[in-house]
Amino acid sequence: MNIEVKRKTFSKILVAIHESSKSADKAVDYATRIAQDYNAILVVLYVVRTQSNLDTINLPSHVIHFKKQAETYLGKISEKIYKQSDTEDIVKIKTEIIASIKISDAIVSYAKDKHIDLIVVVPRGRSKLRSFVLGSVTSDVVRLAHCPVLTVR
């Protein structure tokens, strides 16, 4: 009796960003390498903290600024990933910008809705007291996610 064991791999990897930083770049690098190893789709999600819908015509000026900043960052990240990819191992990438006042909930909901297999996040440099009082996006994602979560320092 020959039983074939189906190995679970990552087919969709989400790297969630809510601010452009060197730590975010490092998380994207890790996620890119994992996506290459598993021949997975890499989804780079930028979450803008706001209550406004980003598709609205009359966005407040500060939200327009955040959206443009996110678009610029995602453009640079996409270009970097394509330049680093081997011609045989080109990483399939999707970028998206969403808005939410509660970043962790947005990341977890997006991951569940899009059937993500792995979430890669970056902890922000907050003090322990501030994280305790305000909560931590990373700890909330780890606690609430339906799939494995990799934190990159």
Contact map, one row per residue, 1 for C-alpha under 8 A:
111000000000000000000000000000000000000000000000000000000000000000000000000000000000000000000000000000000000000000000000000000000000000000000000000000000
111100000000000000000000000000000000000000000000000000000000000000000000000000000000000000000000000000000000000000000000000000000000000000000000000000000
111110000000000000000000000000000000000000000000000000000000000000000000000000000000000000000000000000000000000000000000000000000000000000000000000000000
011111000000000000000000000000000000000000000000000000000000000000000000000000000000000000000000000000000000000000000000000000000000000000000000000000000
001111100000000000000000000000000000000000000000000000000000000000000000000000000000000000000000000000000000000000000000000000000000000000000000000000000
000111110000000000000000000000000000000000000000000000000000000000000000000000000000000000000000000000000000000000000000000000000000000000000000000000000
000011111000000000000000000000000000000000000000000000000000000000000000000000000000000000000000000000000000000000000000000000000000000000000000000000000
000001111100000000000000000000000000000000000000000000000000000000000000000000000000000000000000000000000000000000000000000000000000000000000000000000000
000000111110000000000000000000000000010000000000000000000000000000000000000000000000000000000000000000000000000000000000000000000000000000000000000000000
000000011111100000000000000000000010010100000000000000000000000000000000000000000000000000000000000000000000000000001100000000000000000000000000000000000
000000001111100000000000000000000010011110000000000000000000000000000000000000000000000000000000000000000000000000011000000000000000000000000000000000000
000000000111110000000000000000000010000111100000000000000000000000000000000000000000000000000000000000000000000000111100000000000000000000000000000000000
000000000111111000000000000000100010000111100000000000000000000000000000000000000000000000000000000000000000000000011111000000000000000000000000000000000
000000000001111100000000000000100000000001111000000000000000000000000000000000000000000000000000000000000000001000011111000000000000000000000000000000000
000000000000111110000000001100100000000001111000000000000000000000000000000000000000000000000000000000000000000000000011100000000000000000000000000000000
000000000000011111000000000000000000000000011110000000000000000000000000000000000000000000000000000000000010000000000011110000000000000000000000000000000
000000000000001111110001000000000000000000011110000000000000000000000000000000000000000000000000000000000000000000000000110000000000000000000000000000000
000000000000000111110000000000000000000000000111100000000000000000000000000000000000000000000000000000100000000000000000000000000000000000000000000000000
000000000000000011111001000000000000000000000110000000000000000000000100000000000000000000000000000000000000000000000000000000000000000000000000000000000
000000000000000011111101100000000000000000000000000000000000000000000100100000000000000000000000000000000000000000000000000000000000000000000000000000000
000000000000000000111111100000000000000000000000000000000000000000000000000000000000000000000000000000000000000000000000000000000000000000000000000000000
000000000000000000011111110000000000000000000000000000000000000000000000000000000000000000000000000000000000000000000000000000000000000000000000000000000
000000000000000000001111111000000000000000000000000000000000000000000000000000000000000000000000000000000000000000000000010000000000000000000000000000011
000000000000000010111111111100000000000000000000000000000000000000000000000000000000000000000000000000000000000000000000110000000000000000000000000000000
000000000000000000011111111110000000000000000000000000000000000000000000000010000000000000000000000000000000000000000000000000000000000000000000000000000
000000000000000000000111111111000000000000000000000000000000000000000000000000000000000000000000000000000000000000000000000000000000000000000000000000011
000000000000001000000011111111100000000000000000000000000000000000000000000000000000000000000000000000000000000000000001110000000000000000000000000000111
000000000000001000000001111111110000000000010000000000000000000000000000000010000000000000000000000000000000000000000000000000000000000000000000000000000
000000000000000000000000111111111000000000000000000000000000000000000000000000000000000000000000000000000000000000000000000000000000000000000000000000000
000000000000000000000000011111111100000000000000000000000000000000000000000000000000000000000000000000000000000000000000000000000000000000000000000000010
000000000000111000000000001111111110000001000000000000000000000000000000000000000000000000000000000000000000000000000001000000000000000000000000000000000
000000000000000000000000000111111111000001000000000000000000000000000000000000001000000000100000000000000000000000000000000000000000000000000000000000000
000000000000000000000000000011111111100000000000000000000000000000000000000000000000000000000000000000000000000000000000000000000000000000000000000000000
000000000000000000000000000001111111110100000000000000000000000000000000000000000000000000000000000000000000000000000000000000000000000000000000000000000
000000000111100000000000000000111111111111000000000000000000000000000000000000000000000000100000000000000000000000000000000000000000000000000000000000000
000000000000000000000000000000011111111100000000000000000000000000000000000000000000000011100000000000000000000000000000000000000000000000000000000000000
000000000000000000000000000000001111111100000000000000000000000000000000000000000000000000000000000000000000000000000000000000000000000000000000000000000
000000001110000000000000000000000111111100000000000000000000000000000000000000000000000000000000000000000000000000000000000000000000000000000000000000000
000000000010000000000000000000000011111110000000000000000000000000000000000000000000000010100000000000000000000000000000000000000000000000000000000000000
000000000111100000000000000000000111111111000000000000000000000000000000000000000000000000110000000000000000000000000000000000000000000000000000000000000
000000000011100000000000000000000010001111100000000000000000000000000000000000000000000000111100000000000000000000000000000000000000000000000000000000000
000000000001111000000000000000110010000111110000000000000000000000000000000000000000000000111100000000000000000000000000000000000000000000000000000000000
000000000001111000000000000000000000000011111000000000000000000000000000000000000000000000001111000000000000000000000000000000000000000000000000000000000
000000000000011110000000000100000000000001111100000000000000000000000000010000000000000000001111000000000000000000000000000000000000000000000000000000000
000000000000011110000000000000000000000000111110000000000000000000000000000000000000000000000011110000000000000000000000000000000000000000000000000000000
000000000000000111100000000000000000000000011111000000000000000000000100010000000000000000000011110000000000000000000000000000000000000000000000000000000
000000000000000111100000000000000000000000001111100000000000000000000000000000000000000000000000111100100110000000000000000000000000000000000000000000000
000000000000000001000000000000000000000000000111110000000000000001100100000000000000000000000000111100100000000000000000000000000000000000000000000000000
000000000000000001000000000000000000000000000011111000000000000000000000000000000000000000000000001111100000000000000000000000000000000000000000000000000
000000000000000000000000000000000000000000000001111100000000001000000000000000000000000000000000001110000000000000000000000000000000000000000000000000000
000000000000000000000000000000000000000000000000111110000000000000000000000000000000000000000000001110000000000000000000000000000000000000000000000000000
000000000000000000000000000000000000000000000000011111010010001000000000000000000000000000000000001100000000000000000000000000000000000000000000000000000
000000000000000000000000000000000000000000000000001111110000000000000000000000000000000000000000001000000000000000000000000000000000000000000000000000000
000000000000000000000000000000000000000000000000000111110010000000100000000000000000000000000000011000000000000000000000000000000000000000000000000000000
000000000000000000000000000000000000000000000000000011111000000000000000000000000000000000000000000000000000000000000000000000000000000000000000000000000
000000000000000000000000000000000000000000000000000111111110000000000000000000000000000000000000000000000000000000000000000000000000000000000000000000000
000000000000000000000000000000000000000000000000000000111110000000000000000000000000000000000000000000000000000000000000000000000000000000000000000000000
000000000000000000000000000000000000000000000000000000011111000000000000000000000000000000000000000000000000000000000000000000000000000000000000000000000
000000000000000000000000000000000000000000000000000101011111101100000000000000000000000000000000000000000000000000000000000000000000000000000000000000000
000000000000000000000000000000000000000000000000000000000111111100000000000000000000000000000000000000000000000000000000000000000000000000000000000000000
000000000000000000000000000000000000000000000000000000000011111110000000000000000000000000000000000000000000000000000000000000000000000000000000000000000
000000000000000000000000000000000000000000000000000000000001111111000000000000000000000000000000000000000000000000000000000000000000000000000000000000000
000000000000000000000000000000000000000000000000010100000011111111100000000000000000000000000000000000000000000000000000000000000000000000000000000000000
000000000000000000000000000000000000000000000000000000000011111111110000000000000000000000000000000000000000000000000000000000000000000000000000000000000
000000000000000000000000000000000000000000000000000000000000111111111000000000000000000000000000000000000000000000000000000000000000000000000000000000000
000000000000000000000000000000000000000000000001000000000000011111111100000000000000000000000000000000000000000000000000000000000000000000000000000000000
000000000000000000000000000000000000000000000001000001000000001111111110000000000000000000000000100000000000000000000000000000000000000000000000000000000
000000000000000000000000000000000000000000000000000000000000000111111111000000000000000000000000000000000000000000000000000000000000000000000000000000000
000000000000000000000000000000000000000000000000000000000000000011111111100000000000000000000000000000000000000000000000000000000000000000000000000000000
000000000000000000110000000000000000000000000101000000000000000001111111110000000000000000000000100000000000000000000000000000000000000000000000000000000
000000000000000000000000000000000000000000000000000000000000000000111111111000000000000000000000100000000000000000000000000000000000000000000000000000000
000000000000000000000000000000000000000000000000000000000000000000011111111100000000000000000000000000000000000000000000000000000000000000000000000000000
000000000000000000010000000000000000000000000000000000000000000000001111111110000000000000000000000000000000000000000000000000000000000000000000000000000
000000000000000000000000000000000000000000010100000000000000000000000111111111000000000000000010000000000000000000000000000000000000000000000000000000000
000000000000000000000000000000000000000000000000000000000000000000000011111111100000000000000000000000000000000000000000000000000000000000000000000000000
000000000000000000000000000000000000000000000000000000000000000000000001111111110000000000000000000000000000000000000000000000000000000000000000000000000
000000000000000000000000100100000000000000000000000000000000000000000000111111111000000000000000000000000000000000000000000000000000000000000000000000000
000000000000000000000000000000000000000000000000000000000000000000000000011111111100000000001010000000000000000000000000000000000000000000000000000000000
000000000000000000000000000000000000000000000000000000000000000000000000001111111110000000000000000000000000000000000000000000000000000000000000000000000
000000000000000000000000000000000000000000000000000000000000000000000000000111111111000000000000000000000000000000000000000000000000000000000000000000000
000000000000000000000000000000010000000000000000000000000000000000000000000011111111100000100000000000000000000000000000000000000000000000000000000000000
000000000000000000000000000000000000000000000000000000000000000000000000000001111111100001100000000000000000000000000000000000000000000000000000000000000
000000000000000000000000000000000000000000000000000000000000000000000000000000111111100000000000000000000000000000000000000000000000000000000000000000000
000000000000000000000000000000000000000000000000000000000000000000000000000000011111110000000000000000000000000000000000000000000000000000000000000000000
000000000000000000000000000000000000000000000000000000000000000000000000000000001111111011100000000000000000000000000000000000000000000000000000000000000
000000000000000000000000000000000000000000000000000000000000000000000000000000000001111111000000000000000000000000000000000000000000000000000000000000000
000000000000000000000000000000000000000000000000000000000000000000000000000000000000111111000000000000000000000000000000000000000000000000000000000000000
000000000000000000000000000000000000000000000000000000000000000000000000000000000000011111000000000000000000000000000000000000000000000000000000000000000
000000000000000000000000000000000001001000000000000000000000000000000000000000000000111111100000000000000000000000000000000000000000000000000000000000000
000000000000000000000000000000000001000000000000000000000000000000000000000000000100111111110000000000000000000000000000000000000000000000000000000000000
000000000000000000000000000000010011001111000000000000000000000000000000000000001100100011111000000000000000000000000000000000000000000000000000000000000
000000000000000000000000000000000000000111000000000000000000000000000000000000000000000001111100000000000000000000000000000000000000000000000000000000000
000000000000000000000000000000000000000011110000000000000000000000000000000001000000000000111110000000000000000000000000000000000000000000000000000000000
000000000000000000000000000000000000000011110000000000000000000000000000000000000000000000011111000000000000000000000000000000000000000000000000000000000
000000000000000000000000000000000000000000111100000000000000000000000000010001000000000000001111100000000000000000000000000000000000000000000000000000000
000000000000000000000000000000000000000000111100000000000000000000000000000000000000000000000111110000000000000000000000000000000000000000000000000000000
000000000000000000000000000000000000000000001111000000000000000000100110000000000000000000000011111000000000000000000000000000000000000000000000000000000
000000000000000000000000000000000000000000001111000001000000000000000000000000000000000000000001111100000000000000000000000000000000000000000000000000000
000000000000000000000000000000000000000000000011111111000000000000000000000000000000000000000000111110000100000000000000000000000000000000000000000000000
000000000000000000000000000000000000000000000011111100000000000000000000000000000000000000000000011111100100000000000000000000000000000000000000000000000
000000000000000000000000000000000000000000000000111000000000000000000000000000000000000000000000001111100000000000000000000000000000000000000000000000000
000000000000000000000000000000000000000000000000100000000000000000000000000000000000000000000000000111111100000000000000000000000000000000000000000000000
000000000000000001000000000000000000000000000011100000000000000000000000000000000000000000000000000111111110000000000000000000000000000010000000000000000
000000000000000000000000000000000000000000000000000000000000000000000000000000000000000000000000000001111111000000000000000000000000000011011000000000000
000000000000000000000000000000000000000000000000000000000000000000000000000000000000000000000000000001111111100000000000000000000000000000011000000000000
000000000000000000000000000000000000000000000010000000000000000000000000000000000000000000000000001101111111110000000000000000000000000000000000000000000
000000000000000100000000000000000000000000000010000000000000000000000000000000000000000000000000000000111111111000000000000000000000000000001000000000000
000000000000000000000000000000000000000000000000000000000000000000000000000000000000000000000000000000011111111100000000000000000000000000001001110000000
000000000000000000000000000000000000000000000000000000000000000000000000000000000000000000000000000000001111111110000000000000000000000000000000000000000
000000000000000000000000000000000000000000000000000000000000000000000000000000000000000000000000000000000111111111000000000000000000000000000000000000000
000000000000010000000000000000000000000000000000000000000000000000000000000000000000000000000000000000000011111111111010000000000000000000000000100000000
000000000000000000000000000000000000000000000000000000000000000000000000000000000000000000000000000000000001111111110000000000000000000000000000110000000
000000000000000000000000000000000000000000000000000000000000000000000000000000000000000000000000000000000000111111110000000000000000000000000000000000000
000000000000000000000000000000000000000000000000000000000000000000000000000000000000000000000000000000000000011111110000000000000000000000000000000000000
000000000001000000000000000000000000000000000000000000000000000000000000000000000000000000000000000000000000001111111000000000000000000000000000000000000
000000000011110000000000000000000000000000000000000000000000000000000000000000000000000000000000000000000000001111111110000000000000000000000000001000000
000000000111110000000000000000000000000000000000000000000000000000000000000000000000000000000000000000000000001000111110000000000000000000000000001100000
000000000101110000000000000000000000000000000000000000000000000000000000000000000000000000000000000000000000000000011111000000000000000000000000001111000
000000000000111100000000000000000000000000000000000000000000000000000000000000000000000000000000000000000000001000011111100000000000000000000000001111000
000000000000111100000000001000100000000000000000000000000000000000000000000000000000000000000000000000000000000000000111110000000000000000000000000011110
000000000000001110000001001000000000000000000000000000000000000000000000000000000000000000000000000000000000000000000011111000000000000001000000000011110
000000000000000110000011001000000000000000000000000000000000000000000000000000000000000000000000000000000000000000000001111100000000000001000000000000111
000000000000000000000000000000000000000000000000000000000000000000000000000000000000000000000000000000000000000000000000111110000000000111000000000000111
000000000000000000000000000000000000000000000000000000000000000000000000000000000000000000000000000000000000000000000000011111000000000001000000000000000
000000000000000000000000000000000000000000000000000000000000000000000000000000000000000000000000000000000000000000000000001111100000000000000000000000000
000000000000000000000000000000000000000000000000000000000000000000000000000000000000000000000000000000000000000000000000000111110110000000000000000000000
000000000000000000000000000000000000000000000000000000000000000000000000000000000000000000000000000000000000000000000000000011111110000000000000000000000
000000000000000000000000000000000000000000000000000000000000000000000000000000000000000000000000000000000000000000000000000001111111000000000000000000000
000000000000000000000000000000000000000000000000000000000000000000000000000000000000000000000000000000000000000000000000000000111111100000000000000000000
000000000000000000000000000000000000000000000000000000000000000000000000000000000000000000000000000000000000000000000000000001111111111000000000000000000
000000000000000000000000000000000000000000000000000000000000000000000000000000000000000000000000000000000000000000000000000001111111111100000000000000000
000000000000000000000000000000000000000000000000000000000000000000000000000000000000000000000000000000000000000000000000000000011111111100000000000000000
000000000000000000000000000000000000000000000000000000000000000000000000000000000000000000000000000000000000000000000000000000001111111000000000000000000
000000000000000000000000000000000000000000000000000000000000000000000000000000000000000000000000000000000000000000000000000000000111111100000000000000000
000000000000000000000000000000000000000000000000000000000000000000000000000000000000000000000000000000000000000000000000000000000111111110110000000000000
000000000000000000000000000000000000000000000000000000000000000000000000000000000000000000000000000000000000000000000000001000000011011111110000000000000
000000000000000000000000000000000000000000000000000000000000000000000000000000000000000000000000000000110000000000000000001000000000001111111000000000000
000000000000000000000000000000000000000000000000000000000000000000000000000000000000000000000000000000010000000000000000111100000000000111111100000000100
000000000000000000000000000000000000000000000000000000000000000000000000000000000000000000000000000000000000000000000000000000000000001111111110000000000
000000000000000000000000000000000000000000000000000000000000000000000000000000000000000000000000000000011000000000000000000000000000001111111111000000000
000000000000000000000000000000000000000000000000000000000000000000000000000000000000000000000000000000011011000000000000000000000000000011111111100010000
000000000000000000000000000000000000000000000000000000000000000000000000000000000000000000000000000000000000000000000000000000000000000001111111100110000
000000000000000000000000000000000000000000000000000000000000000000000000000000000000000000000000000000000000000000000000000000000000000000111111100000000
000000000000000000000000000000000000000000000000000000000000000000000000000000000000000000000000000000000001000000000000000000000000000000011111110000000
000000000000000000000000000000000000000000000000000000000000000000000000000000000000000000000000000000000001001100000000000000000000000000001111111110000
000000000000000000000000000000000000000000000000000000000000000000000000000000000000000000000000000000000001000100000000000000000000000000000001111100000
000000000000000000000000000000000000000000000000000000000000000000000000000000000000000000000000000000000000000000011110000000000000000000000000111110000
000000000000000000000000000000000000000000000000000000000000000000000000000000000000000000000000000000000000000000001110000000000000000000000100111111000
000000000000000000000000000000000000000000000000000000000000000000000000000000000000000000000000000000000000000000000111100000000000000000001100101111100
000000000000000000000000000000000000000000000000000000000000000000000000000000000000000000000000000000000000000000000111100000000000000000000000000111110
000000000000000000000000001000000000000000000000000000000000000000000000000000000000000000000000000000000000000000000001111000000000000001000000000011111
000000000000000000000010011001000000000000000000000000000000000000000000000000000000000000000000000000000000000000000001111000000000000000000000000001111
000000000000000000000010011000000000000000000000000000000000000000000000000000000000000000000000000000000000000000000000011000000000000000000000000000111
